[in-house]
């Protein structure tokens, strides 16, 4: 049981760090005055991944 709790905390920390990184990447792109179509797709994909990460964080927190 303790190992599972420890693993959950590590998973949570990893997901929180990933979410922060994605947030920074999205913010960087959103500060730009113009985005190429490729950059627009990248921004959309990053936003989707950030949201999925946030959902995963919520699931892990609800288990604890």
Predicted model as a PDB file, atoms N, CA, C, CB and O in Angstrom, pLDDT in the B-factor column:
MODEL        1                                                                  
ATOM      1  N   UNK A   1       0.820  -1.189   0.000  1.00 47.00           N  
ATOM      2  CA  UNK A   1       0.000   0.000   0.000  1.00 47.00           C  
ATOM      3  C   UNK A   1       0.867   1.256   0.000  1.00 47.00           C  
ATOM      4  CB  UNK A   1      -0.934  -0.004   1.201  1.00 47.00           C  
ATOM      5  O   UNK A   1       0.573   2.197  -0.738  1.00 47.00           O  
ATOM      6  N   UNK A   2       1.922   1.297   0.805  1.00 55.00           N  
ATOM      7  CA  UNK A   2       2.785   2.465   0.875  1.00 55.00           C  
ATOM      8  C   UNK A   2       3.491   2.699  -0.460  1.00 55.00           C  
ATOM      9  CB  UNK A   2       3.813   2.301   1.999  1.00 55.00           C  
ATOM     10  O   UNK A   2       3.662   3.845  -0.877  1.00 55.00           O  
ATOM     11  N   UNK A   3       3.901   1.621  -1.132  1.00 61.00           N  
ATOM     12  CA  UNK A   3       4.561   1.773  -2.419  1.00 61.00           C  
ATOM     13  C   UNK A   3       3.603   2.371  -3.440  1.00 61.00           C  
ATOM     14  CB  UNK A   3       5.097   0.425  -2.912  1.00 61.00           C  
ATOM     15  O   UNK A   3       3.997   3.223  -4.236  1.00 61.00           O  
ATOM     16  N   UNK A   4       2.357   1.934  -3.424  1.00 61.00           N  
ATOM     17  CA  UNK A   4       1.375   2.478  -4.353  1.00 61.00           C  
ATOM     18  C   UNK A   4       1.169   3.970  -4.098  1.00 61.00           C  
ATOM     19  CB  UNK A   4       0.038   1.723  -4.229  1.00 61.00           C  
ATOM     20  O   UNK A   4       1.055   4.748  -5.046  1.00 61.00           O  
ATOM     21  N   UNK A   5       1.121   4.370  -2.848  1.00 67.00           N  
ATOM     22  CA  UNK A   5       0.971   5.773  -2.499  1.00 67.00           C  
ATOM     23  C   UNK A   5       2.176   6.576  -2.971  1.00 67.00           C  
ATOM     24  CB  UNK A   5       0.784   5.933  -0.989  1.00 67.00           C  
ATOM     25  O   UNK A   5       2.028   7.680  -3.493  1.00 67.00           O  
ATOM     26  N   UNK A   6       3.367   6.016  -2.785  1.00 63.00           N  
ATOM     27  CA  UNK A   6       4.598   6.664  -3.235  1.00 63.00           C  
ATOM     28  C   UNK A   6       4.596   6.805  -4.752  1.00 63.00           C  
ATOM     29  CB  UNK A   6       5.834   5.867  -2.773  1.00 63.00           C  
ATOM     30  O   UNK A   6       4.950   7.859  -5.279  1.00 63.00           O  
ATOM     31  N   UNK A   7       4.198   5.746  -5.455  1.00 80.00           N  
ATOM     32  CA  UNK A   7       4.125   5.790  -6.915  1.00 80.00           C  
ATOM     33  C   UNK A   7       3.122   6.837  -7.376  1.00 80.00           C  
ATOM     34  CB  UNK A   7       3.748   4.416  -7.476  1.00 80.00           C  
ATOM     35  O   UNK A   7       3.366   7.546  -8.352  1.00 80.00           O  
ATOM     36  N   UNK A   8       2.010   6.934  -6.686  1.00 81.00           N  
ATOM     37  CA  UNK A   8       0.996   7.925  -7.042  1.00 81.00           C  
ATOM     38  C   UNK A   8       1.530   9.341  -6.882  1.00 81.00           C  
ATOM     39  CB  UNK A   8      -0.255   7.738  -6.186  1.00 81.00           C  
ATOM     40  O   UNK A   8       1.260  10.212  -7.708  1.00 81.00           O  
ATOM     41  N   UNK A   9       2.293   9.566  -5.807  1.00 86.00           N  
ATOM     42  CA  UNK A   9       2.875  10.895  -5.600  1.00 86.00           C  
ATOM     43  C   UNK A   9       3.878  11.220  -6.694  1.00 86.00           C  
ATOM     44  CB  UNK A   9       3.549  10.983  -4.224  1.00 86.00           C  
ATOM     45  O   UNK A   9       3.929  12.350  -7.179  1.00 86.00           O  
ATOM     46  N   UNK A  10       4.681  10.228  -7.087  1.00 89.00           N  
ATOM     47  CA  UNK A  10       5.642  10.453  -8.171  1.00 89.00           C  
ATOM     48  C   UNK A  10       4.915  10.735  -9.477  1.00 89.00           C  
ATOM     49  CB  UNK A  10       6.574   9.238  -8.335  1.00 89.00           C  
ATOM     50  O   UNK A  10       5.295  11.636 -10.225  1.00 89.00           O  
ATOM     51  N   UNK A  11       3.871   9.965  -9.748  1.00 92.00           N  
ATOM     52  CA  UNK A  11       3.077  10.200 -10.954  1.00 92.00           C  
ATOM     53  C   UNK A  11       2.481  11.601 -10.937  1.00 92.00           C  
ATOM     54  CB  UNK A  11       1.962   9.151 -11.082  1.00 92.00           C  
ATOM     55  O   UNK A  11       2.499  12.305 -11.947  1.00 92.00           O  
ATOM     56  N   UNK A  12       1.958  11.995  -9.795  1.00 94.00           N  
ATOM     57  CA  UNK A  12       1.354  13.315  -9.660  1.00 94.00           C  
ATOM     58  C   UNK A  12       2.399  14.405  -9.887  1.00 94.00           C  
ATOM     59  CB  UNK A  12       0.706  13.473  -8.275  1.00 94.00           C  
ATOM     60  O   UNK A  12       2.141  15.375 -10.599  1.00 94.00           O  
ATOM     61  N   UNK A  13       3.563  14.248  -9.289  1.00 95.00           N  
ATOM     62  CA  UNK A  13       4.641  15.228  -9.473  1.00 95.00           C  
ATOM     63  C   UNK A  13       5.056  15.314 -10.938  1.00 95.00           C  
ATOM     64  CB  UNK A  13       5.856  14.863  -8.601  1.00 95.00           C  
ATOM     65  O   UNK A  13       5.264  16.401 -11.477  1.00 95.00           O  
ATOM     66  N   UNK A  14       5.172  14.150 -11.570  1.00 96.00           N  
ATOM     67  CA  UNK A  14       5.548  14.114 -12.981  1.00 96.00           C  
ATOM     68  C   UNK A  14       4.494  14.826 -13.832  1.00 96.00           C  
ATOM     69  CB  UNK A  14       5.729  12.657 -13.456  1.00 96.00           C  
ATOM     70  O   UNK A  14       4.839  15.621 -14.706  1.00 96.00           O  
ATOM     71  N   UNK A  15       3.231  14.549 -13.585  1.00 97.00           N  
ATOM     72  CA  UNK A  15       2.161  15.173 -14.359  1.00 97.00           C  
ATOM     73  C   UNK A  15       2.094  16.679 -14.115  1.00 97.00           C  
ATOM     74  CB  UNK A  15       0.820  14.530 -14.016  1.00 97.00           C  
ATOM     75  O   UNK A  15       1.852  17.450 -15.044  1.00 97.00           O  
ATOM     76  N   UNK A  16       2.307  17.096 -12.874  1.00 97.00           N  
ATOM     77  CA  UNK A  16       2.299  18.527 -12.579  1.00 97.00           C  
ATOM     78  C   UNK A  16       3.441  19.245 -13.292  1.00 97.00           C  
ATOM     79  CB  UNK A  16       2.394  18.759 -11.070  1.00 97.00           C  
ATOM     80  O   UNK A  16       3.258  20.352 -13.798  1.00 97.00           O  
ATOM     81  N   UNK A  17       4.605  18.628 -13.333  1.00 98.00           N  
ATOM     82  CA  UNK A  17       5.743  19.211 -14.044  1.00 98.00           C  
ATOM     83  C   UNK A  17       5.456  19.272 -15.547  1.00 98.00           C  
ATOM     84  CB  UNK A  17       7.030  18.395 -13.773  1.00 98.00           C  
ATOM     85  O   UNK A  17       5.757  20.269 -16.202  1.00 98.00           O  
ATOM     86  N   UNK A  18       4.878  18.211 -16.079  1.00 98.00           N  
ATOM     87  CA  UNK A  18       4.529  18.179 -17.496  1.00 98.00           C  
ATOM     88  C   UNK A  18       3.515  19.279 -17.809  1.00 98.00           C  
ATOM     89  CB  UNK A  18       3.964  16.792 -17.889  1.00 98.00           C  
ATOM     90  O   UNK A  18       3.625  19.953 -18.834  1.00 98.00           O  
ATOM     91  N   UNK A  19       2.534  19.460 -16.935  1.00 98.00           N  
ATOM     92  CA  UNK A  19       1.518  20.487 -17.133  1.00 98.00           C  
ATOM     93  C   UNK A  19       2.157  21.874 -17.134  1.00 98.00           C  
ATOM     94  CB  UNK A  19       0.436  20.396 -16.041  1.00 98.00           C  
ATOM     95  O   UNK A  19       1.813  22.711 -17.969  1.00 98.00           O  
ATOM     96  N   UNK A  20       3.079  22.126 -16.211  1.00 98.00           N  
ATOM     97  CA  UNK A  20       3.777  23.424 -16.163  1.00 98.00           C  
ATOM     98  C   UNK A  20       4.554  23.675 -17.455  1.00 98.00           C  
ATOM     99  CB  UNK A  20       4.739  23.478 -14.951  1.00 98.00           C  
ATOM    100  O   UNK A  20       4.528  24.777 -18.005  1.00 98.00           O  
ATOM    101  N   UNK A  21       5.240  22.643 -17.929  1.00 98.00           N  
ATOM    102  CA  UNK A  21       6.017  22.769 -19.168  1.00 98.00           C  
ATOM    103  C   UNK A  21       5.111  23.069 -20.354  1.00 98.00           C  
ATOM    104  CB  UNK A  21       6.820  21.487 -19.433  1.00 98.00           C  
ATOM    105  O   UNK A  21       5.408  23.948 -21.163  1.00 98.00           O  
ATOM    106  N   UNK A  22       4.015  22.343 -20.453  1.00 98.00           N  
ATOM    107  CA  UNK A  22       3.068  22.574 -21.549  1.00 98.00           C  
ATOM    108  C   UNK A  22       2.481  23.978 -21.467  1.00 98.00           C  
ATOM    109  CB  UNK A  22       1.941  21.525 -21.520  1.00 98.00           C  
ATOM    110  O   UNK A  22       2.311  24.647 -22.486  1.00 98.00           O  
ATOM    111  N   UNK A  23       2.175  24.415 -20.261  1.00 98.00           N  
ATOM    112  CA  UNK A  23       1.627  25.760 -20.057  1.00 98.00           C  
ATOM    113  C   UNK A  23       2.618  26.818 -20.546  1.00 98.00           C  
ATOM    114  CB  UNK A  23       1.289  25.990 -18.563  1.00 98.00           C  
ATOM    115  O   UNK A  23       2.222  27.794 -21.183  1.00 98.00           O  
ATOM    116  N   UNK A  24       3.889  26.628 -20.251  1.00 98.00           N  
ATOM    117  CA  UNK A  24       4.919  27.567 -20.698  1.00 98.00           C  
ATOM    118  C   UNK A  24       5.039  27.566 -22.217  1.00 98.00           C  
ATOM    119  CB  UNK A  24       6.271  27.220 -20.064  1.00 98.00           C  
ATOM    120  O   UNK A  24       5.188  28.623 -22.830  1.00 98.00           O  
ATOM    121  N   UNK A  25       4.974  26.384 -22.823  1.00 98.00           N  
ATOM    122  CA  UNK A  25       5.083  26.292 -24.275  1.00 98.00           C  
ATOM    123  C   UNK A  25       3.902  26.982 -24.959  1.00 98.00           C  
ATOM    124  CB  UNK A  25       5.163  24.824 -24.710  1.00 98.00           C  
ATOM    125  O   UNK A  25       4.079  27.692 -25.949  1.00 98.00           O  
ATOM    126  N   UNK A  26       2.707  26.769 -24.427  1.00 97.00           N  
ATOM    127  CA  UNK A  26       1.522  27.416 -24.989  1.00 97.00           C  
ATOM    128  C   UNK A  26       1.631  28.927 -24.825  1.00 97.00           C  
ATOM    129  CB  UNK A  26       0.234  26.889 -24.312  1.00 97.00           C  
ATOM    130  O   UNK A  26       1.350  29.674 -25.763  1.00 97.00           O  
ATOM    131  N   UNK A  27       2.031  29.376 -23.659  1.00 97.00           N  
ATOM    132  CA  UNK A  27       2.166  30.816 -23.399  1.00 97.00           C  
ATOM    133  C   UNK A  27       3.170  31.449 -24.361  1.00 97.00           C  
ATOM    134  CB  UNK A  27       2.604  31.066 -21.940  1.00 97.00           C  
ATOM    135  O   UNK A  27       2.947  32.552 -24.859  1.00 97.00           O  
ATOM    136  N   UNK A  28       4.264  30.753 -24.619  1.00 97.00           N  
ATOM    137  CA  UNK A  28       5.270  31.263 -25.551  1.00 97.00           C  
ATOM    138  C   UNK A  28       4.657  31.475 -26.934  1.00 97.00           C  
ATOM    139  CB  UNK A  28       6.469  30.294 -25.638  1.00 97.00           C  
ATOM    140  O   UNK A  28       4.854  32.518 -27.558  1.00 97.00           O  
ATOM    141  N   UNK A  29       3.920  30.483 -27.401  1.00 96.00           N  
ATOM    142  CA  UNK A  29       3.314  30.603 -28.728  1.00 96.00           C  
ATOM    143  C   UNK A  29       2.238  31.687 -28.752  1.00 96.00           C  
ATOM    144  CB  UNK A  29       2.715  29.262 -29.161  1.00 96.00           C  
ATOM    145  O   UNK A  29       2.100  32.400 -29.746  1.00 96.00           O  
ATOM    146  N   UNK A  30       1.488  31.811 -27.683  1.00 95.00           N  
ATOM    147  CA  UNK A  30       0.401  32.795 -27.654  1.00 95.00           C  
ATOM    148  C   UNK A  30       0.928  34.232 -27.586  1.00 95.00           C  
ATOM    149  CB  UNK A  30      -0.516  32.525 -26.463  1.00 95.00           C  
ATOM    150  O   UNK A  30       0.214  35.165 -27.951  1.00 95.00           O  
ATOM    151  N   UNK A  31       2.148  34.416 -27.131  1.00 96.00           N  
ATOM    152  CA  UNK A  31       2.743  35.759 -27.080  1.00 96.00           C  
ATOM    153  C   UNK A  31       3.176  36.252 -28.465  1.00 96.00           C  
ATOM    154  CB  UNK A  31       3.945  35.764 -26.134  1.00 96.00           C  
ATOM    155  O   UNK A  31       3.382  37.447 -28.677  1.00 96.00           O  
ATOM    156  N   UNK A  32       3.307  35.328 -29.380  1.00 94.00           N  
ATOM    157  CA  UNK A  32       3.758  35.691 -30.719  1.00 94.00           C  
ATOM    158  C   UNK A  32       2.651  36.434 -31.465  1.00 94.00           C  
ATOM    159  CB  UNK A  32       4.192  34.435 -31.506  1.00 94.00           C  
ATOM    160  O   UNK A  32       1.472  36.112 -31.315  1.00 94.00           O  
ATOM    161  N   UNK A  33       3.027  37.418 -32.258  1.00 93.00           N  
ATOM    162  CA  UNK A  33       2.055  38.210 -33.019  1.00 93.00           C  
ATOM    163  C   UNK A  33       1.463  37.407 -34.174  1.00 93.00           C  
ATOM    164  CB  UNK A  33       2.712  39.485 -33.554  1.00 93.00           C  
ATOM    165  O   UNK A  33       0.318  37.630 -34.569  1.00 93.00           O  
ATOM    166  N   UNK A  34       2.233  36.488 -34.706  1.00 95.00           N  
ATOM    167  CA  UNK A  34       1.796  35.705 -35.859  1.00 95.00           C  
ATOM    168  C   UNK A  34       2.296  34.285 -35.717  1.00 95.00           C  
ATOM    169  CB  UNK A  34       2.297  36.328 -37.181  1.00 95.00           C  
ATOM    170  O   UNK A  34       3.447  34.046 -35.351  1.00 95.00           O  
ATOM    171  N   UNK A  35       1.413  33.349 -36.012  1.00 96.00           N  
ATOM    172  CA  UNK A  35       1.795  31.935 -35.996  1.00 96.00           C  
ATOM    173  C   UNK A  35       1.591  31.363 -37.390  1.00 96.00           C  
ATOM    174  CB  UNK A  35       0.969  31.134 -34.939  1.00 96.00           C  
ATOM    175  O   UNK A  35       0.581  31.623 -38.044  1.00 96.00           O  
ATOM    176  N   UNK A  36       2.558  30.586 -37.825  1.00 96.00           N  
ATOM    177  CA  UNK A  36       2.408  29.873 -39.083  1.00 96.00           C  
ATOM    178  C   UNK A  36       1.348  28.783 -38.885  1.00 96.00           C  
ATOM    179  CB  UNK A  36       3.778  29.263 -39.559  1.00 96.00           C  
ATOM    180  O   UNK A  36       1.016  28.452 -37.747  1.00 96.00           O  
ATOM    181  N   UNK A  37       0.825  28.234 -39.956  1.00 97.00           N  
ATOM    182  CA  UNK A  37      -0.143  27.148 -39.803  1.00 97.00           C  
ATOM    183  C   UNK A  37       0.414  25.972 -38.979  1.00 97.00           C  
ATOM    184  CB  UNK A  37      -0.578  26.652 -41.177  1.00 97.00           C  
ATOM    185  O   UNK A  37      -0.310  25.360 -38.193  1.00 97.00           O  
ATOM    186  N   UNK A  38       1.678  25.672 -39.165  1.00 97.00           N  
ATOM    187  CA  UNK A  38       2.301  24.595 -38.391  1.00 97.00           C  
ATOM    188  C   UNK A  38       2.338  24.950 -36.914  1.00 97.00           C  
ATOM    189  CB  UNK A  38       3.722  24.311 -38.902  1.00 97.00           C  
ATOM    190  O   UNK A  38       2.053  24.110 -36.061  1.00 97.00           O  
ATOM    191  N   UNK A  39       2.690  26.196 -36.610  1.00 97.00           N  
ATOM    192  CA  UNK A  39       2.724  26.637 -35.211  1.00 97.00           C  
ATOM    193  C   UNK A  39       1.320  26.652 -34.607  1.00 97.00           C  
ATOM    194  CB  UNK A  39       3.359  28.035 -35.103  1.00 97.00           C  
ATOM    195  O   UNK A  39       1.152  26.347 -33.426  1.00 97.00           O  
ATOM    196  N   UNK A  40       0.321  27.001 -35.402  1.00 97.00           N  
ATOM    197  CA  UNK A  40      -1.061  26.978 -34.916  1.00 97.00           C  
ATOM    198  C   UNK A  40      -1.479  25.559 -34.552  1.00 97.00           C  
ATOM    199  CB  UNK A  40      -2.016  27.558 -35.973  1.00 97.00           C  
ATOM    200  O   UNK A  40      -2.108  25.338 -33.517  1.00 97.00           O  
ATOM    201  N   UNK A  41      -1.129  24.595 -35.406  1.00 98.00           N  
ATOM    202  CA  UNK A  41      -1.430  23.186 -35.107  1.00 98.00           C  
ATOM    203  C   UNK A  41      -0.699  22.728 -33.857  1.00 98.00           C  
ATOM    204  CB  UNK A  41      -1.050  22.285 -36.295  1.00 98.00           C  
ATOM    205  O   UNK A  41      -1.259  22.026 -33.015  1.00 98.00           O  
ATOM    206  N   UNK A  42       0.563  23.136 -33.747  1.00 98.00           N  
ATOM    207  CA  UNK A  42       1.351  22.782 -32.566  1.00 98.00           C  
ATOM    208  C   UNK A  42       0.700  23.344 -31.309  1.00 98.00           C  
ATOM    209  CB  UNK A  42       2.797  23.302 -32.699  1.00 98.00           C  
ATOM    210  O   UNK A  42       0.586  22.643 -30.304  1.00 98.00           O  
ATOM    211  N   UNK A  43       0.272  24.604 -31.359  1.00 97.00           N  
ATOM    212  CA  UNK A  43      -0.376  25.229 -30.203  1.00 97.00           C  
ATOM    213  C   UNK A  43      -1.645  24.473 -29.834  1.00 97.00           C  
ATOM    214  CB  UNK A  43      -0.701  26.708 -30.494  1.00 97.00           C  
ATOM    215  O   UNK A  43      -1.908  24.249 -28.653  1.00 97.00           O  
ATOM    216  N   UNK A  44      -2.424  24.083 -30.815  1.00 98.00           N  
ATOM    217  CA  UNK A  44      -3.659  23.333 -30.566  1.00 98.00           C  
ATOM    218  C   UNK A  44      -3.355  21.984 -29.930  1.00 98.00           C  
ATOM    219  CB  UNK A  44      -4.443  23.135 -31.873  1.00 98.00           C  
ATOM    220  O   UNK A  44      -4.026  21.575 -28.982  1.00 98.00           O  
ATOM    221  N   UNK A  45      -2.353  21.295 -30.447  1.00 98.00           N  
ATOM    222  CA  UNK A  45      -1.967  19.995 -29.897  1.00 98.00           C  
ATOM    223  C   UNK A  45      -1.456  20.137 -28.462  1.00 98.00           C  
ATOM    224  CB  UNK A  45      -0.890  19.339 -30.779  1.00 98.00           C  
ATOM    225  O   UNK A  45      -1.775  19.318 -27.600  1.00 98.00           O  
ATOM    226  N   UNK A  46      -0.665  21.178 -28.215  1.00 98.00           N  
ATOM    227  CA  UNK A  46      -0.158  21.406 -26.856  1.00 98.00           C  
ATOM    228  C   UNK A  46      -1.303  21.684 -25.886  1.00 98.00           C  
ATOM    229  CB  UNK A  46       0.840  22.579 -26.843  1.00 98.00           C  
ATOM    230  O   UNK A  46      -1.296  21.193 -24.757  1.00 98.00           O  
ATOM    231  N   UNK A  47      -2.279  22.466 -26.322  1.00 98.00           N  
ATOM    232  CA  UNK A  47      -3.434  22.764 -25.473  1.00 98.00           C  
ATOM    233  C   UNK A  47      -4.224  21.502 -25.143  1.00 98.00           C  
ATOM    234  CB  UNK A  47      -4.343  23.784 -26.156  1.00 98.00           C  
ATOM    235  O   UNK A  47      -4.664  21.314 -24.009  1.00 98.00           O  
ATOM    236  N   UNK A  48      -4.399  20.644 -26.139  1.00 98.00           N  
ATOM    237  CA  UNK A  48      -5.110  19.379 -25.906  1.00 98.00           C  
ATOM    238  C   UNK A  48      -4.347  18.485 -24.928  1.00 98.00           C  
ATOM    239  CB  UNK A  48      -5.328  18.635 -27.235  1.00 98.00           C  
ATOM    240  O   UNK A  48      -4.934  17.881 -24.031  1.00 98.00           O  
ATOM    241  N   UNK A  49      -3.041  18.413 -25.116  1.00 98.00           N  
ATOM    242  CA  UNK A  49      -2.211  17.601 -24.223  1.00 98.00           C  
ATOM    243  C   UNK A  49      -2.216  18.176 -22.808  1.00 98.00           C  
ATOM    244  CB  UNK A  49      -0.768  17.516 -24.756  1.00 98.00           C  
ATOM    245  O   UNK A  49      -2.258  17.434 -21.827  1.00 98.00           O  
ATOM    246  N   UNK A  50      -2.171  19.503 -22.715  1.00 98.00           N  
ATOM    247  CA  UNK A  50      -2.211  20.167 -21.404  1.00 98.00           C  
ATOM    248  C   UNK A  50      -3.524  19.853 -20.691  1.00 98.00           C  
ATOM    249  CB  UNK A  50      -2.040  21.701 -21.561  1.00 98.00           C  
ATOM    250  O   UNK A  50      -3.528  19.574 -19.492  1.00 98.00           O  
ATOM    251  N   UNK A  51      -4.624  19.897 -21.413  1.00 98.00           N  
ATOM    252  CA  UNK A  51      -5.924  19.580 -20.825  1.00 98.00           C  
ATOM    253  C   UNK A  51      -5.997  18.117 -20.384  1.00 98.00           C  
ATOM    254  CB  UNK A  51      -7.045  19.883 -21.825  1.00 98.00           C  
ATOM    255  O   UNK A  51      -6.511  17.814 -19.308  1.00 98.00           O  
ATOM    256  N   UNK A  52      -5.487  17.224 -21.209  1.00 97.00           N  
ATOM    257  CA  UNK A  52      -5.478  15.802 -20.840  1.00 97.00           C  
ATOM    258  C   UNK A  52      -4.618  15.570 -19.600  1.00 97.00           C  
ATOM    259  CB  UNK A  52      -4.960  14.941 -22.012  1.00 97.00           C  
ATOM    260  O   UNK A  52      -4.954  14.750 -18.746  1.00 97.00           O  
ATOM    261  N   UNK A  53      -3.522  16.288 -19.511  1.00 98.00           N  
ATOM    262  CA  UNK A  53      -2.647  16.176 -18.341  1.00 98.00           C  
ATOM    263  C   UNK A  53      -3.359  16.687 -17.102  1.00 98.00           C  
ATOM    264  CB  UNK A  53      -1.335  16.953 -18.559  1.00 98.00           C  
ATOM    265  O   UNK A  53      -3.271  16.084 -16.033  1.00 98.00           O  
ATOM    266  N   UNK A  54      -4.060  17.793 -17.247  1.00 97.00           N  
ATOM    267  CA  UNK A  54      -4.810  18.344 -16.114  1.00 97.00           C  
ATOM    268  C   UNK A  54      -5.883  17.357 -15.658  1.00 97.00           C  
ATOM    269  CB  UNK A  54      -5.454  19.700 -16.494  1.00 97.00           C  
ATOM    270  O   UNK A  54      -6.101  17.188 -14.458  1.00 97.00           O  
ATOM    271  N   UNK A  55      -6.548  16.711 -16.602  1.00 97.00           N  
ATOM    272  CA  UNK A  55      -7.557  15.700 -16.260  1.00 97.00           C  
ATOM    273  C   UNK A  55      -6.922  14.539 -15.507  1.00 97.00           C  
ATOM    274  CB  UNK A  55      -8.262  15.185 -17.529  1.00 97.00           C  
ATOM    275  O   UNK A  55      -7.486  14.049 -14.529  1.00 97.00           O  
ATOM    276  N   UNK A  56      -5.750  14.095 -15.957  1.00 96.00           N  
ATOM    277  CA  UNK A  56      -5.048  12.996 -15.285  1.00 96.00           C  
ATOM    278  C   UNK A  56      -4.652  13.393 -13.868  1.00 96.00           C  
ATOM    279  CB  UNK A  56      -3.800  12.581 -16.085  1.00 96.00           C  
ATOM    280  O   UNK A  56      -4.715  12.578 -12.947  1.00 96.00           O  
ATOM    281  N   UNK A  57      -4.245  14.647 -13.697  1.00 96.00           N  
ATOM    282  CA  UNK A  57      -3.900  15.142 -12.360  1.00 96.00           C  
ATOM    283  C   UNK A  57      -5.128  15.093 -11.461  1.00 96.00           C  
ATOM    284  CB  UNK A  57      -3.338  16.586 -12.430  1.00 96.00           C  
ATOM    285  O   UNK A  57      -5.042  14.678 -10.305  1.00 96.00           O  
ATOM    286  N   UNK A  58      -6.254  15.513 -11.987  1.00 96.00           N  
ATOM    287  CA  UNK A  58      -7.498  15.497 -11.209  1.00 96.00           C  
ATOM    288  C   UNK A  58      -7.884  14.083 -10.792  1.00 96.00           C  
ATOM    289  CB  UNK A  58      -8.633  16.124 -12.014  1.00 96.00           C  
ATOM    290  O   UNK A  58      -8.337  13.868  -9.668  1.00 96.00           O  
ATOM    291  N   UNK A  59      -7.708  13.131 -11.683  1.00 94.00           N  
ATOM    292  CA  UNK A  59      -8.017  11.741 -11.366  1.00 94.00           C  
ATOM    293  C   UNK A  59      -7.121  11.236 -10.237  1.00 94.00           C  
ATOM    294  CB  UNK A  59      -7.856  10.857 -12.615  1.00 94.00           C  
ATOM    295  O   UNK A  59      -7.595  10.617  -9.284  1.00 94.00           O  
ATOM    296  N   UNK A  60      -5.821  11.506 -10.356  1.00 92.00           N  
ATOM    297  CA  UNK A  60      -4.889  11.056  -9.312  1.00 92.00           C  
ATOM    298  C   UNK A  60      -5.194  11.709  -7.968  1.00 92.00           C  
ATOM    299  CB  UNK A  60      -3.446  11.363  -9.720  1.00 92.00           C  
ATOM    300  O   UNK A  60      -5.135  11.055  -6.926  1.00 92.00           O  
ATOM    301  N   UNK A  61      -5.517  12.991  -7.994  1.00 91.00           N  
ATOM    302  CA  UNK A  61      -5.837  13.679  -6.731  1.00 91.00           C  
ATOM    303  C   UNK A  61      -7.101  13.143  -6.103  1.00 91.00           C  
ATOM    304  CB  UNK A  61      -5.981  15.173  -6.959  1.00 91.00           C  
ATOM    305  O   UNK A  61      -7.201  13.072  -4.879  1.00 91.00           O  
ATOM    306  N   UNK A  62      -8.070  12.765  -6.919  1.00 92.00           N  
ATOM    307  CA  UNK A  62      -9.327  12.247  -6.368  1.00 92.00           C  
ATOM    308  C   UNK A  62      -9.152  10.870  -5.736  1.00 92.00           C  
ATOM    309  CB  UNK A  62     -10.388  12.178  -7.458  1.00 92.00           C  
ATOM    310  O   UNK A  62      -9.929  10.478  -4.865  1.00 92.00           O  
ATOM    311  N   UNK A  63      -8.139  10.144  -6.173  1.00 84.00           N  
ATOM    312  CA  UNK A  63      -7.864   8.826  -5.594  1.00 84.00           C  
ATOM    313  C   UNK A  63      -7.226   8.937  -4.222  1.00 84.00           C  
ATOM    314  CB  UNK A  63      -6.961   8.021  -6.515  1.00 84.00           C  
ATOM    315  O   UNK A  63      -7.383   8.043  -3.391  1.00 84.00           O  
ATOM    316  N   UNK A  64      -6.514  10.013  -3.977  1.00 69.00           N  
ATOM    317  CA  UNK A  64      -5.788  10.169  -2.708  1.00 69.00           C  
ATOM    318  C   UNK A  64      -6.619  10.818  -1.659  1.00 69.00           C  
ATOM    319  CB  UNK A  64      -4.540  10.965  -2.906  1.00 69.00           C  
ATOM    320  O   UNK A  64      -6.152  11.019  -0.538  1.00 69.00           O  
TER     321      UNK A  64                                                      
ENDMDL                                                                          
END                                                                             
